[in-house]
Amino acid sequence: MQESPGSLESPGGTIEAGVAVYQVLEAEGQTCGPSGNVTGTKPPPGKCNTENYSDCCVQGEQYTIFNCSPPVLSSTNALLTLNSFEEGGNGGGPSECDNKYHLDDNPVVALSTGWFNNESRCLKNITISANGRSVVAMVVDKCDSTMGCDSDHDYQPPCRNNIVDASKAVWQALGVAQSDWGELQIVWSDNA
């Protein structure tokens, strides 16, 4: 049997890769779809820190929320974003794992709600790879995918469900030019 690009050989014959992935995830109960919406509210004056390319909620706009993240694999695809973990930075309050602020010169990250997994990855290291380089970073916070657009979230939208929100030290270690900071496709994995 001849396979076409984007297909997989299976015991039942050739199937499209996208269908195969969906069926595997569905069979394992690991699908991750939207769980609702949050309605944007206009930030009060002086609220919503836009440092590091952060967006502010827009009055009346609907933002998708997720109670889950895509399944964690040996190498999990994600979107790297930029965050400040310092007091007064765009990350908001102290980190959820240790109730402390962290210097942006240290490689620290926040993970989307599902990957944060009820603090099970708190203060553990993950390896982030992109741009031909890798860096080890400590998980110190959650990038909340379940809520947003309120004072607790600095009037920023909910996090997407596939985010690794990283300090500038992570971006520097990956060799990304500062002019390209903002969003970057990466893979990450848990450290043993």
Phi, psi and omega in degrees: 000136181265131179269145174261159177304139179081018179236165180232149174273129179230167179303331181269003182120189181278133178229156179294139183302316181300320179292319181299315180298314180299316182295319179297313181295318180296319181297327180270003180068029187247024176289152181224100179246172179302147179246005178151198180221157171240136178270129181294143173236143180291129179296142173297160179306134178083000178256164181073090178285119182265014175303150175059039174067021179289143177263154172255149178296148178254130181309124175084346180288144179266130179243131181287139175242156181224139172264003186217170173230164176303156181303144176276126179248183176299328170224114186256127177290141180204173175247120178276131175236167185257134182216148172258129179258006181276156176301131182087355180279178183287355179284353179085231185279188179299158181295144184293328185290323185227006180056035180232160169270157181228141178295139179290350175279355176259141180283095180232155182219161167243140179250149173308154187314309183298317179288329176298327169053058177053044177072009182294340178259005181304132176060020174256155181268145170235158175254130180248130181233135176187160172060026180076011181228166175225152177217144174264130180227150179266135175281120181237351187205169176253136170264101193294116178266355187257345183210169178169183177063030178222177184297324179297336182245023177053032178058030174261151179297161175301151175291147170292168186273005183231038188255136163245107184267115194239151174290165180298334178299324179293313179300318179295317181296331178279358177072027180274127178300139183304328179293345180257003179293149179148289177218142181208134174288130181223175162234148178224159178212153175289146173268142181289000000 
